[in-house]
Amino acid sequence: MKVLIIGKSGQLANELVAEAPAGIDVQSFGRNDVDITSVSCFADVVTRIKPDVIINASAYTAVDKAETDAESAYALNEKAVEIMAKVAKEQNIRLLHISTDFVFDGQSNTAYKTANTTNPQSIYGASKLAGEHAIQAIYPENSAIIRTSWVYSSYGNNFVKTMLRLMNDKEELGVVTDQLGCPTYAKTLATFLWLLAEQESIKLIYHWSDAGVASWYDFAEAIQEISYELGLLNKQIPITPIPCSAYPTPAKRPTFSLLNSQLSVEILKPIHWRKQLKSCLLNFK
Ligand SMILES: NC(=O)c1ccc[n+]([C@@H]2O[C@H](COP(=O)([O-])OP(=O)(O)OC[C@H]3O[C@@H](n4cnc5c(N)ncnc54)[C@H](OP(=O)(O)O)[C@@H]3O)[C@@H](O)[C@H]2O)c1
């Protein structure tokens, strides 16, 4: 099987390459290899590579910046996805596309199912939802949209790396406690995607996150505790739980964005986020 990954330098694309099962011919392309906003450029690359599966791990992921740069967010999160769906359909290639918990408004108090109503609260969330709609309209028969949440990895930039830096540099820290969701180790998300790539038939929407639930404050506490145990930090600092109103951001985030991964558990059983965090931090050593 030949697989084309888009978004080469990102967290997930790196994990996909690292976790690729033996025997799969993986080609990972970044923005310097292909212009995903040009249908002719993308179609040329796909015609040349002839993949069986395209995994779109690229996105405009700067959630706050998107509020003032909607054009770029939509170019990548909607238009490029539309192009991928068209080209994948024309060439009969399976398309796996990653989306986000930010398509929901966070007003629920039970984990979001795939069929629940979407209502994004930010430009990022709205642009990602527009990408989902493009796939649904153009190529639902052999595409899957995989929504995930709070992704981190030893590759790229993420909350875990930011916390480690702040915990090293500062004497105390305030972290938001009234936003709940689930951290997701990109490595296991990659494993889930590889299993999906090989499934005979796929559904249109999946939810995937690690198991359990956390606030950003819980996540930060766990990062500090485990990193200290592993010797990644040489001190522990006081972490104060703060409301999101004390940490205003340009983009509004859902206060509750836990995903119900019921459909995905049949494919891969998720592991608790704390165990996953430790596995990831062991790679930092
Ligand atoms: N990070 C999270 O917390 C989170 C949460 C929920 C869902 N997701 C979704 O999960 C997927 C993977 O996220 P991630 O965290 O791995 O993202 P990431 O680390 O930010 O990587 C995204 C990649 O997209 C590519 N990209 C960005 N701007 C581009 C541009 N203008 N033209 C072409 N390519 C561009 C870049 O790869 P190149 O530079 O190699 O082109 C970049 O490394 C995304 O769909 C994201 O929306 C992420």
The ligand as an SDF file (V2000), in Angstrom:
LIG
                    3D

 48 52  0  0  0  0  0  0  0  0999 V2000
   -2.8070   20.3780   17.8290 N   0  0  0  0  0  0  0  0  0  0  0  0
   -3.9790   20.1500   18.4110 C   0  0  0  0  0  0  0  0  0  0  0  0
   -4.1460   20.3320   19.6200 O   0  0  0  0  0  0  0  0  0  0  0  0
   -5.1380   19.6250   17.6110 C   0  0  0  0  0  0  0  0  0  0  0  0
   -6.3590   19.4010   18.2420 C   0  0  0  0  0  0  0  0  0  0  0  0
   -7.4280   18.9150   17.4880 C   0  0  0  0  0  0  0  0  0  0  0  0
   -7.2660   18.6610   16.1330 C   0  0  0  0  0  0  0  0  0  0  0  0
   -6.0730   18.9110   15.5360 N   0  0  0  0  0  0  0  0  0  0  0  0
   -5.9370   18.6330   14.1090 C   0  0  0  0  0  0  0  0  0  0  0  0
   -4.9870   17.6060   13.9460 O   0  0  0  0  0  0  0  0  0  0  0  0
   -4.3000   17.7760   12.6950 C   0  0  0  0  0  0  0  0  0  0  0  0
   -2.8060   17.6960   12.9220 C   0  0  0  0  0  0  0  0  0  0  0  0
   -2.4550   18.7280   13.8290 O   0  0  0  0  0  0  0  0  0  0  0  0
   -0.9520   18.9550   14.3170 P   0  0  0  0  0  0  0  0  0  0  0  0
   -1.0310   19.3680   15.7300 O   0  0  0  0  0  0  0  0  0  0  0  0
   -0.0870   17.8200   13.8930 O   0  0  0  0  0  0  0  0  0  0  0  0
   -0.6230   20.2490   13.4560 O   0  0  0  0  0  0  0  0  0  0  0  0
    0.7510   21.0490   13.3230 P   0  0  0  0  0  0  0  0  0  0  0  0
    1.8110   20.4080   14.1470 O   0  0  0  0  0  0  0  0  0  0  0  0
    0.4260   22.4820   13.5040 O   0  0  0  0  0  0  0  0  0  0  0  0
    1.0970   20.7730   11.7990 O   0  0  0  0  0  0  0  0  0  0  0  0
    0.2840   21.2110   10.7520 C   0  0  0  0  0  0  0  0  0  0  0  0
    1.1010   21.1790    9.4990 C   0  0  0  0  0  0  0  0  0  0  0  0
    0.3210   21.7320    8.4490 O   0  0  0  0  0  0  0  0  0  0  0  0
    1.2080   22.2370    7.4740 C   0  0  0  0  0  0  0  0  0  0  0  0
    0.8890   23.6050    7.1300 N   0  0  0  0  0  0  0  0  0  0  0  0
    0.6660   24.6490    7.9530 C   0  0  0  0  0  0  0  0  0  0  0  0
    0.5100   25.7830    7.2510 N   0  0  0  0  0  0  0  0  0  0  0  0
    0.6350   25.4220    5.9440 C   0  0  0  0  0  0  0  0  0  0  0  0
    0.5420   26.1200    4.7390 C   0  0  0  0  0  0  0  0  0  0  0  0
    0.3120   27.4380    4.7000 N   0  0  0  0  0  0  0  0  0  0  0  0
    0.6830   25.4280    3.5770 N   0  0  0  0  0  0  0  0  0  0  0  0
    0.9080   24.1110    3.6170 C   0  0  0  0  0  0  0  0  0  0  0  0
    1.0060   23.3950    4.7400 N   0  0  0  0  0  0  0  0  0  0  0  0
    0.8640   24.0410    5.8810 C   0  0  0  0  0  0  0  0  0  0  0  0
    2.5960   22.3010    8.0730 C   0  0  0  0  0  0  0  0  0  0  0  0
    3.4100   21.2720    7.5350 O   0  0  0  0  0  0  0  0  0  0  0  0
    4.5740   21.6670    6.4730 P   0  0  0  0  0  0  0  0  0  0  0  0
    5.2640   22.8890    6.9920 O   0  0  0  0  0  0  0  0  0  0  0  0
    5.4440   20.4790    6.4080 O   0  0  0  0  0  0  0  0  0  0  0  0
    3.8490   21.9620    5.2030 O   0  0  0  0  0  0  0  0  0  0  0  0
    2.3480   22.0440    9.5470 C   0  0  0  0  0  0  0  0  0  0  0  0
    3.4260   21.4400   10.1550 O   0  0  0  0  0  0  0  0  0  0  0  0
   -4.8050   19.0920   12.1240 C   0  0  0  0  0  0  0  0  0  0  0  0
   -5.8280   18.8190   11.2080 O   0  0  0  0  0  0  0  0  0  0  0  0
   -5.4160   19.8110   13.3180 C   0  0  0  0  0  0  0  0  0  0  0  0
   -6.4490   20.6970   12.9340 O   0  0  0  0  0  0  0  0  0  0  0  0
   -5.0000   19.3680   16.2460 C   0  0  0  0  0  0  0  0  0  0  0  0
  1  2  1  0
  2  3  2  0
  2  4  1  0
  4  5  1  0
  4 48  2  0
  5  6  2  0
  6  7  1  0
  7  8  2  0
  8  9  1  0
  8 48  1  0
  9 10  1  0
  9 46  1  0
 10 11  1  0
 11 12  1  0
 11 44  1  0
 12 13  1  0
 13 14  1  0
 14 15  2  0
 14 16  1  0
 14 17  1  0
 17 18  1  0
 18 19  2  0
 18 20  1  0
 18 21  1  0
 21 22  1  0
 22 23  1  0
 23 24  1  0
 23 42  1  0
 24 25  1  0
 25 26  1  0
 25 36  1  0
 26 27  1  0
 26 35  1  0
 27 28  2  0
 28 29  1  0
 29 30  1  0
 29 35  2  0
 30 31  1  0
 30 32  2  0
 32 33  1  0
 33 34  2  0
 34 35  1  0
 36 37  1  0
 36 42  1  0
 37 38  1  0
 38 39  2  0
 38 40  1  0
 38 41  1  0
 42 43  1  0
 44 45  1  0
 44 46  1  0
 46 47  1  0
M  CHG  2   8   1  16  -1
M  END
$$$$
